[in-house]
Amino acid sequence: MENDSELQDIRDSVKTLCAAYPEDYWKNLDATGGYPTEFVREMTDSGFLGCLIPESYGGSGLGLVQACAILEEISRSGGHPGAAHAQMYVMGSVLRHGTVEQKNRYLPAVAAGELRLQSFAVTEPTTGTDTTALKTTAKRMGDDYVVNGQKVWISRVQHSDLMVLLARTRSVEERVSRTDGLSCFIVDLRGAEQRGLTIKPIDAMINHHSCELFFDDFLIPAKNLLGEEHNGFRVIMDGMNAERILIGSECIGDARYFIDKATAYASQRVVFGRPIGQNQGVSFPIASAYAQTEAAALMVQQAARLFDAGRPCGAEANMAKMLAADASWKAGDTCLQTHGGFGMSREYHIERKLRETRLYQIAPISTNLILSYLSEHVLGMPRSF
Ligand SMILES: Cc1cc2nc3c(=O)[nH]c(=O)nc-3n(C[C@H](O)[C@H](O)[C@H](O)COP(=O)(O)OP(=O)(O)OC[C@H]3O[C@@H](n4cnc5c(N)ncnc54)[C@H](O)[C@@H]3O)c2cc1C
């Protein structure tokens, strides 16, 4: 069980750090498509982004419960942790599946901020959620793998030195099971655009720095294979529970941000000679969003604790992400409604946060796919695909 006062200290430190990056900082980045370089640097230097890296590799050696508190506080402050969160969970794939040489080479450098491990490339334009059907190939040729194919929505790739890539090493015809034949690689992105990788930023609804990637005979040294060859699906799946729980904590931060704002505005905005929050038509949706958020937060906490204890947490991680994403969406919609027309003004930041939190109905896994997981794997109903 985590130590409450240690957790509060972490929250307070993150809050203090975030106070130097007010909402206008994020609003300006959103307007210009800018990346929060200074913020990410400070988060790294303070040890927060390396919090899950064991102390033996130069990190803080904390658990997912603490990592969740960090991301939640960024969201709650009005910031957008999506700019930096991947380092926490992508690192886990290297930690759990990397060779001793890979861990020694990358983890201390990531912890020290000398290397950024912010990117992972799974999704493809023609196969989407059906990861086991992905088409990007990596063919072994001597000491290298030659990669050809396309990825889409790969975030932060222009702000990262390393990327974990999932590609097909065995054809669909030759694979021995649905998940067989995929492999993970650590890709060094430095100078990659001169070596057969084309990166095209996607103009999107939120400032998430997502790109299309085109691999054209792109070489990856064979020593950069991460985990066993053909068993890369497992490497990726392993990191997914952590990712879902961490995203859940961001949603809780968003939801609490919205509830704080809605509550304050409902208490001070006077229409018809009284605060609008005196009308239960205004206060009840906020109270309802609050109850939904607190329930979701318990599920996020439960999933994180199970993860830290090394216990199975697939069902909890999925439920945490779904419930938290629903709570933040409901809280955001309520917050905007509470603000009336002003909610639409960029000056109030709500519309930006609402766009940002909307992502989590879709990524890193859509709500339907979570319901499908629960239906089949938890409730034992017939498989649909
Ligand atoms: C801003 C952003 C950042 C992202 N960052 C990354 C990243 O860094 N790396 C990465 O690899 N990917 C990333 N993604 C991709 C993201 O994980 C996918 O968009 C997501 O998994 C959904 O895949 P898709 O977009 O191909 O949708 P599709 O798979 O085409 O699905 C479309 C819709 O159909 C529904 N659907 C599909 N199949 C079924 C089914 N069998 N039953 C019920 N419903 C179904 C889905 O729920 C969804 O609503 C990002 C996406 C976005 C938008």
Ligand as a Chemical Component Dictionary entry (heavy atoms), coordinates in Angstrom:
data_LIG
# 
_chem_comp.id                   LIG 
_chem_comp.type                 NON-POLYMER 
_chem_comp.pdbx_formal_charge   0 
_chem_comp.three_letter_code    LIG 
# 
loop_
_chem_comp_atom.comp_id 
_chem_comp_atom.atom_id 
_chem_comp_atom.alt_atom_id 
_chem_comp_atom.type_symbol 
_chem_comp_atom.charge 
_chem_comp_atom.model_Cartn_x 
_chem_comp_atom.model_Cartn_y 
_chem_comp_atom.model_Cartn_z 
_chem_comp_atom.pdbx_ordinal 
LIG C1  C1  C 0 -4.687  11.902 -31.274 1  
LIG C2  C2  C 0 -4.359  10.444 -31.420 2  
LIG C3  C3  C 0 -3.133  9.973  -30.964 3  
LIG C4  C4  C 0 -2.796  8.633  -31.158 4  
LIG N1  N1  N 0 -1.525  8.204  -30.803 5  
LIG C5  C5  C 0 -1.137  6.954  -31.159 6  
LIG C6  C6  C 0 0.228   6.542  -30.968 7  
LIG O1  O1  O 0 1.069   7.287  -30.455 8  
LIG N2  N2  N 0 0.590   5.299  -31.392 9  
LIG C7  C7  C 0 -0.308  4.446  -31.967 10 
LIG O2  O2  O 0 0.097   3.338  -32.332 11 
LIG N3  N3  N 0 -1.602  4.805  -32.156 12 
LIG C8  C8  C 0 -2.036  6.039  -31.775 13 
LIG N4  N4  N 0 -3.345  6.430  -31.985 14 
LIG C9  C9  C 0 -4.265  5.515  -32.647 15 
LIG C10 C10 C 0 -5.381  5.016  -31.739 16 
LIG O3  O3  O 0 -4.891  4.050  -30.864 17 
LIG C11 C11 C 0 -6.484  4.494  -32.674 18 
LIG O4  O4  O 0 -7.061  5.622  -33.337 19 
LIG C12 C12 C 0 -7.531  3.731  -31.938 20 
LIG O5  O5  O 0 -6.971  2.544  -31.440 21 
LIG C13 C13 C 0 -8.714  3.377  -32.856 22 
LIG O6  O6  O 0 -8.242  2.853  -34.065 23 
LIG P1  P1  P 0 -8.792  3.448  -35.462 24 
LIG O7  O7  O 0 -8.661  4.930  -35.390 25 
LIG O8  O8  O 0 -8.097  2.777  -36.582 26 
LIG O9  O9  O 0 -10.307 3.079  -35.474 27 
LIG P2  P2  P 0 -11.007 1.802  -36.136 28 
LIG O10 O10 O 0 -10.326 0.548  -35.675 29 
LIG O11 O11 O 0 -11.139 2.044  -37.584 30 
LIG O12 O12 O 0 -12.432 1.877  -35.462 31 
LIG C14 C14 C 0 -13.379 2.909  -35.823 32 
LIG C15 C15 C 0 -14.583 2.817  -34.908 33 
LIG O13 O13 O 0 -15.202 1.549  -35.066 34 
LIG C16 C16 C 0 -15.291 0.885  -33.819 35 
LIG N5  N5  N 0 -15.025 -0.558 -34.005 36 
LIG C17 C17 C 0 -14.058 -1.129 -34.772 37 
LIG N6  N6  N 0 -14.132 -2.468 -34.691 38 
LIG C18 C18 C 0 -15.152 -2.760 -33.861 39 
LIG C19 C19 C 0 -15.719 -3.967 -33.352 40 
LIG N7  N7  N 0 -15.255 -5.166 -33.715 41 
LIG N8  N8  N 0 -16.766 -3.870 -32.503 42 
LIG C20 C20 C 0 -17.272 -2.661 -32.154 43 
LIG N9  N9  N 0 -16.776 -1.493 -32.577 44 
LIG C21 C21 C 0 -15.729 -1.537 -33.425 45 
LIG C22 C22 C 0 -14.240 1.504  -32.916 46 
LIG O14 O14 O 0 -14.651 1.433  -31.571 47 
LIG C23 C23 C 0 -14.187 2.943  -33.428 48 
LIG O15 O15 O 0 -15.117 3.740  -32.745 49 
LIG C24 C24 C 0 -3.726  7.754  -31.746 50 
LIG C25 C25 C 0 -4.980  8.231  -32.157 51 
LIG C26 C26 C 0 -5.298  9.556  -32.019 52 
LIG C27 C27 C 0 -6.636  10.046 -32.515 53 
# 
loop_
_chem_comp_bond.comp_id 
_chem_comp_bond.atom_id_1 
_chem_comp_bond.atom_id_2 
_chem_comp_bond.value_order 
_chem_comp_bond.pdbx_ordinal 
LIG C1  C2  SING 1  
LIG C2  C3  SING 2  
LIG C2  C26 DOUB 3  
LIG C3  C4  DOUB 4  
LIG C4  N1  SING 5  
LIG C4  C24 SING 6  
LIG N1  C5  DOUB 7  
LIG C5  C6  SING 8  
LIG C5  C8  SING 9  
LIG C6  O1  DOUB 10 
LIG C6  N2  SING 11 
LIG N2  C7  SING 12 
LIG C7  O2  DOUB 13 
LIG C7  N3  SING 14 
LIG N3  C8  DOUB 15 
LIG C8  N4  SING 16 
LIG N4  C9  SING 17 
LIG N4  C24 SING 18 
LIG C9  C10 SING 19 
LIG C10 O3  SING 20 
LIG C10 C11 SING 21 
LIG C11 O4  SING 22 
LIG C11 C12 SING 23 
LIG C12 O5  SING 24 
LIG C12 C13 SING 25 
LIG C13 O6  SING 26 
LIG O6  P1  SING 27 
LIG P1  O7  DOUB 28 
LIG P1  O8  SING 29 
LIG P1  O9  SING 30 
LIG O9  P2  SING 31 
LIG P2  O10 DOUB 32 
LIG P2  O11 SING 33 
LIG P2  O12 SING 34 
LIG O12 C14 SING 35 
LIG C14 C15 SING 36 
LIG C15 O13 SING 37 
LIG C15 C23 SING 38 
LIG O13 C16 SING 39 
LIG C16 N5  SING 40 
LIG C16 C22 SING 41 
LIG N5  C17 SING 42 
LIG N5  C21 SING 43 
LIG C17 N6  DOUB 44 
LIG N6  C18 SING 45 
LIG C18 C19 SING 46 
LIG C18 C21 DOUB 47 
LIG C19 N7  SING 48 
LIG C19 N8  DOUB 49 
LIG N8  C20 SING 50 
LIG C20 N9  DOUB 51 
LIG N9  C21 SING 52 
LIG C22 O14 SING 53 
LIG C22 C23 SING 54 
LIG C23 O15 SING 55 
LIG C24 C25 DOUB 56 
LIG C25 C26 SING 57 
LIG C26 C27 SING 58 
# 
